[in-house]
Amino acid sequence: MCELMMIHPKNVLVSFSGEIVEGDSVTLICSSDSNPPALNFSWFKKDESSSVGSGQSFSPLQSGRFYCEAHNQHGSQRSDAVTVTVHHGAGKNVIVITAASGGGFIIIIIIILIILFIM
């Protein structure tokens, strides 16, 4: 008989949805590997004790370092923090997202910035 292994959330990651467009908001998305699946997600701003949001997605309204925490009945784990920065200047608002680890985010941001400058 095959037995399913029950595990707490792991590999908790924050990604973002859609294209970063001038004047638009950005939505951060939390994902994890666990069995049973994580059903509860909490969002925190770095160095603040209380949560700033709940649910699998979160749209920050200000600049800061944000991370999510995924929960199931076996435990919880948090993601690395991502930095959301809104730059104001020359009539443009550019949202930049960087991750504390993971070069993939940085490459995506560079590509998006190049596209924005070409336009």
N, C-alpha and C positions, 0 to 999 in steps of 0.2 A: 504494500500500500504506500502511496506517495504522500508524504507529510509536508505541509506548507510551513516554511520558516517565518515566524513573526518577527519583524524588526522595526525599530524606531526609525524615524525619518533620517536619511543621510543624503549626501550629495545635494544639499539645498542650494539652489542657484537663483539669482535674480537676473531676469532679462527684461527687455523693453519691447513694447509692441509698436508696430507701425513705423512710419517715417518721421524723423524729427523735422518739423516744418516751422518756419518763423511764425510766431504768435500762437502756436498750438501748445497744448499741454502734452505731457509725456505720461504713459502708464507703465509702471513697473510690474512685472509678473514674477511670482514666486513658484518654484517647482521643486519637487524632491522625489527620492526613491524610498518607498517604505511599503510594508505589508502588515496590516491593511494600509491603504492609501491615507496620506495626511488629509484631513478634512478641515482642520482649523489652521489659519495663518494669521500671524500678528506682525505688524510693521512698527519699526522703531527708528527714531532718529538717534544717531550715535551720541552717546553721553547724556541721554535723557532716559529716565527710569520708566516712564509710562508710555504705553503704545500710542502711536499717532494714526493707526488705522488697522483694519482687520479685513480678512478675505484674501483670495489668491492674487488680486490685483490692487494696485494703489497708485494714485496720482498725486505726487507731492505738489504743494502749492508754493513752496519756497525752496531755495537752495539749501543743501545740507548733505550729510552722509547718512544713507538709509540702509537698513538690512531687514530681512524677514526672518521669522521663526516659524517652522512647520511643526505641527503637533499631531500625534495619534495616541492611542491608549498605551503605547509602549514607551513613549518619551517624546522628546523634542530636540531639534537642532536648528541653529541659526546659519544664515548665509554669510558670506563676506559682505562688507559694506560697499555700496556703490556711491559715488559722489555725483550729485545732480547740481549743476551750476548754471544759472541763467546769467548771460552776459548782456548788458544793455549798452547800446552805443550805435552811433551812425544810423539811427532809425531801424536797427535790427535787434531782435531778441533771439539769441542762439542758445539752445539748451545743449549742454555737453554732459555726457554721462561717462564716467570712468570707473573702473573696478580696481580694488586693492590687489587682486590677483587675476590672472587669466588674460593673456595677450589678445584673445579674440575680441573682447570689448574694445580695446584700444584700436585695433585694426578697423573695426566697424566704424568707430567714431571718426578716424582719419578719413575713411572713404566718404562718409557723410559730409564732413567739413569740406573736402575737395569738391564734392558735387555742389554744395551751397555756394562756394566761391566761384565756380564756373558759371552758375546761373546768374 
